[in-house]
């Protein structure tokens, strides 16, 4: 079977699938007619077709016929049934990119013909606003060209790092679950603002913009977190008093323990192959 190198099939149009389609179309990297989307929910397909102009179908086998890249953007529990459906129709000329959390490449490969390249990715929620972070790793048949393709696709949702598959559980714990940690911190800071007499609206604006600006400083100016913290912390000032209380509460140990627990849970969910 010949494939069209520019065609992409996105199976599943949930948050990540939809974000990917929007990102690819908005950037112009792919034309809407070069993308086909599938989903079990007709209303989602209709919505994505109206907003992005891509091809849509409810037939997964039909969707993957001549595409170069097949993006599996379904829930992890739905992936085995999907692979049983399309597995024998995928060829080694196509690349599989899975964004199903905790599902190992070997678990995907056992449903496919020998030699089919599989790339596993772990994007996070900010991908929906094209500011996400994804870790990717190669399956046993994926080479540089397959990783490069996956990387190019996912860069339309934010940044990408390559890791060995053994490190994917750590990626899940740090960046996959990471938005929840920041949301919890934001929630606590907003509540503190209320305690100090600020309105919820003002407290929220103060916290969210401060987090956003700090992230941009760390990323765009390549400032180390320690340097940034020291720049804000004056001797005998307000910040050092606050930092002392956070350290007394054991905030560093709490984060270390929390992220370690998240990694262990990711391993449990991934199971053994």
C-alpha positions as CSV (number, residue, x, y, z in Angstrom):
1,X,0.0,0.0,0.0
2,X,1.3,3.4,-0.9
3,X,0.9,6.3,1.5
4,X,0.5,10.1,1.0
5,X,3.3,11.6,3.1
6,X,1.2,14.7,3.9
7,X,-1.9,12.9,5.1
8,X,-2.6,12.5,8.8
9,X,-5.4,10.6,10.5
10,X,-6.4,11.6,14.0
11,X,-8.4,9.0,15.7
12,X,-10.3,10.6,18.6
13,X,-11.2,14.2,18.8
14,X,-11.2,14.8,22.5
15,X,-9.2,17.6,24.0
16,X,-5.8,16.5,22.8
17,X,-7.0,15.3,19.4
18,X,-8.9,18.5,18.7
19,X,-6.0,20.7,19.9
20,X,-3.7,18.9,17.6
21,X,-6.0,19.4,14.6
22,X,-6.4,23.0,15.4
23,X,-2.7,23.5,15.9
24,X,-1.8,21.8,12.6
25,X,-4.4,23.8,10.6
26,X,-3.7,27.2,12.3
27,X,0.0,26.9,11.5
28,X,-0.5,26.0,7.9
29,X,1.8,23.0,8.3
30,X,-1.0,20.8,7.0
31,X,-4.1,21.9,4.9
32,X,-7.5,20.8,6.3
33,X,-7.9,18.5,3.4
34,X,-4.8,16.6,4.4
35,X,-6.2,15.7,7.8
36,X,-8.9,13.1,8.5
37,X,-10.5,12.8,11.9
38,X,-12.6,10.0,13.4
39,X,-14.6,9.7,16.6
40,X,-17.4,7.6,18.1
41,X,-19.4,10.8,18.8
42,X,-21.0,12.3,15.6
43,X,-21.5,15.7,17.2
44,X,-17.7,16.0,17.8
45,X,-17.0,15.2,14.2
46,X,-19.5,17.7,13.0
47,X,-18.1,20.4,15.2
48,X,-14.5,19.8,14.2
49,X,-15.5,19.7,10.5
50,X,-17.3,23.0,10.8
51,X,-14.6,24.8,12.7
52,X,-11.5,23.4,11.0
53,X,-12.7,22.1,7.6
54,X,-11.0,18.7,7.9
55,X,-12.3,15.4,6.5
56,X,-14.3,13.4,9.0
57,X,-15.5,9.8,9.2
58,X,-16.7,7.2,11.7
59,X,-14.8,4.5,9.9
60,X,-11.4,4.1,11.4
61,X,-10.1,1.6,8.8
62,X,-11.2,3.8,6.0
63,X,-9.5,6.8,7.7
64,X,-6.1,5.2,7.9
65,X,-5.9,3.8,4.3
66,X,-3.3,6.1,2.7
67,X,-2.1,8.3,5.5
68,X,1.5,8.5,6.6
69,X,0.8,9.3,10.3
70,X,-1.9,7.8,12.5
71,X,-2.4,9.6,15.7
72,X,-4.1,7.5,18.4
73,X,-5.9,10.1,20.6
74,X,-8.4,7.9,22.4
75,X,-8.6,7.1,26.1
76,X,-6.2,4.3,27.3
77,X,-9.1,2.0,28.1
78,X,-10.4,2.3,24.6
79,X,-7.0,1.7,22.9
80,X,-7.0,-2.2,22.9
81,X,-10.4,-2.4,21.0
82,X,-9.2,0.3,18.5
83,X,-6.0,-1.6,17.8
84,X,-8.0,-4.8,17.3
85,X,-10.0,-3.0,14.8
86,X,-7.3,-1.4,12.7
87,X,-4.1,-3.3,13.6
88,X,-4.0,-5.6,10.6
89,X,-4.6,-2.6,8.3
90,X,-1.6,-0.7,9.4
91,X,1.7,-1.1,7.4
92,X,5.3,-0.5,8.1
93,X,5.2,2.5,5.8
94,X,2.9,4.3,8.3
95,X,3.9,5.7,11.7
96,X,1.7,5.3,14.8
97,X,1.8,8.2,17.3
98,X,0.0,7.3,20.5
99,X,-0.9,10.0,23.1
100,X,-2.7,7.4,25.3
101,X,-1.4,7.9,28.9
102,X,0.6,5.0,30.4
103,X,0.2,2.7,27.4
104,X,3.6,1.3,26.5
105,X,4.9,0.9,22.9
106,X,5.2,-2.9,23.3
107,X,1.5,-3.0,24.2
108,X,0.6,-1.3,21.0
109,X,3.1,-3.2,18.8
110,X,1.7,-6.6,19.7
111,X,-1.5,-5.6,17.9
112,X,0.4,-4.6,14.7
113,X,2.3,-6.2,11.9
114,X,6.1,-6.7,12.4
115,X,8.1,-3.5,11.7
116,X,5.4,-0.9,12.2
117,X,7.0,2.2,13.8
118,X,5.3,3.4,17.0
119,X,6.1,6.6,18.9
120,X,4.6,7.2,22.3
121,X,3.9,10.7,23.6
122,X,2.8,12.2,26.9
123,X,1.4,15.7,26.3
124,X,-0.2,17.7,29.0
125,X,-3.3,19.9,29.3
126,X,-1.8,23.2,28.2
127,X,-1.5,21.6,24.8
128,X,-5.1,22.7,24.3
129,X,-3.8,26.4,24.2
130,X,-0.7,25.4,22.2
131,X,1.5,25.9,25.3
132,X,1.9,22.2,26.3
133,X,4.8,20.0,27.1
134,X,5.2,16.5,25.7
135,X,7.7,13.7,26.3
136,X,8.2,11.2,23.4
137,X,9.9,7.9,23.1
138,X,10.5,5.4,20.3
139,X,9.1,1.9,20.1
140,X,11.3,-1.0,18.9
141,X,10.8,-0.2,15.2
142,X,10.8,3.6,15.3
143,X,13.9,5.4,14.1
144,X,15.1,9.0,13.8
145,X,12.7,9.9,11.0
146,X,9.7,8.7,13.0
147,X,10.7,10.5,16.1
148,X,11.3,13.7,14.0
149,X,7.9,13.4,12.5
150,X,6.2,13.0,15.9
151,X,8.3,15.9,17.3
152,X,7.3,18.2,14.4
153,X,3.6,17.4,14.9
154,X,3.6,17.9,18.7
155,X,5.6,21.2,18.5
156,X,2.3,22.6,17.2
157,X,1.0,22.1,20.7
158,X,4.0,23.4,22.6
159,X,7.5,22.0,23.4
160,X,8.8,18.4,23.1
161,X,11.5,16.4,24.7
162,X,12.8,13.0,23.7
163,X,13.4,10.4,26.4
164,X,13.9,6.7,26.7
165,X,10.7,4.8,27.4
166,X,11.9,4.0,31.0
167,X,11.6,7.7,31.7
168,X,8.1,8.2,30.5
169,X,6.6,7.5,33.9
170,X,8.8,10.3,35.3
171,X,7.6,12.6,32.4
172,X,4.0,11.8,33.3
173,X,4.6,12.6,37.0
174,X,6.5,15.9,36.4
175,X,4.7,17.5,33.4
176,X,1.7,15.3,32.7
177,X,0.3,15.8,36.2
178,X,2.2,19.1,36.6
179,X,-0.7,21.4,35.7
180,X,-2.6,20.1,38.7
181,X,0.2,21.0,41.0
182,X,0.3,24.5,39.7
183,X,-3.5,24.7,39.9
184,X,-3.4,23.6,43.6
185,X,-0.7,26.2,44.3
186,X,-2.7,28.9,42.5
187,X,-5.8,27.9,44.5
188,X,-3.9,28.2,47.8
189,X,-2.5,31.6,46.9
190,X,-5.9,32.9,45.8
191,X,-7.4,31.8,49.1
192,X,-4.5,33.6,50.9
193,X,-5.4,36.8,49.0
194,X,-9.0,36.4,50.3
195,X,-7.7,36.0,53.8
196,X,-5.8,39.2,53.4
197,X,-8.9,41.1,52.3
198,X,-8.6,41.1,48.5
199,X,-11.6,40.3,46.3
200,X,-11.6,36.9,44.6
201,X,-11.4,38.6,41.2
202,X,-8.3,40.7,42.1
203,X,-6.6,37.9,44.0
204,X,-7.1,35.5,41.0
205,X,-5.7,38.1,38.5
206,X,-2.7,38.7,40.7
207,X,-1.9,35.0,41.1
208,X,-2.5,33.9,37.5
209,X,-0.6,36.7,35.9
210,X,2.3,36.3,38.4
211,X,2.5,32.5,37.6
212,X,2.3,33.2,33.9
213,X,5.0,35.9,34.0
214,X,7.3,33.9,36.2
215,X,7.0,30.9,33.8
216,X,7.9,33.2,30.8
217,X,10.9,34.6,32.7
218,X,12.2,31.1,33.4
219,X,11.7,29.9,29.9
220,X,12.4,32.9,27.7
221,X,15.2,34.4,29.7
222,X,16.8,31.1,30.7
223,X,16.9,32.1,34.3
224,X,17.5,29.3,36.8
225,X,14.8,29.1,39.4
226,X,17.3,29.7,42.2
227,X,18.5,32.9,40.5
228,X,15.0,34.2,40.1
229,X,14.1,33.4,43.7
230,X,17.2,35.1,45.0
231,X,16.5,38.2,42.8
232,X,13.1,38.6,44.4
233,X,14.4,37.8,48.0
234,X,15.8,40.8,49.8
235,X,17.6,40.4,53.1
236,X,15.2,40.8,56.0
237,X,12.3,41.4,53.6
238,X,8.8,40.0,53.0
239,X,9.8,37.2,50.6
240,X,12.4,35.6,52.8
241,X,9.9,35.6,55.7
242,X,7.4,33.8,53.4
243,X,10.1,31.3,52.1
244,X,11.0,30.5,55.7
245,X,7.5,29.5,56.5
246,X,7.2,27.4,53.4
247,X,10.4,25.6,54.2
248,X,9.2,25.0,57.8
249,X,6.1,23.4,56.3
250,X,8.3,21.0,54.3
251,X,7.2,22.2,50.9
252,X,10.2,20.7,49.1
253,X,9.8,17.3,50.6
254,X,6.1,17.4,49.9
255,X,6.7,18.0,46.2
256,X,9.4,15.3,46.0
257,X,7.1,12.8,47.7
258,X,4.1,13.8,45.6
259,X,5.9,13.5,42.3
260,X,7.5,10.2,43.3
261,X,4.0,8.9,44.2
262,X,2.7,10.0,40.8
263,X,5.5,8.2,39.0
264,X,4.8,5.0,40.9
265,X,1.1,5.2,40.1
266,X,2.0,5.7,36.4
267,X,4.0,2.5,36.5
268,X,1.1,0.7,38.1
269,X,-1.3,1.9,35.4
270,X,1.2,0.9,32.7
271,X,1.4,-2.7,34.0
272,X,3.9,-5.2,32.8
273,X,4.2,-6.5,29.3
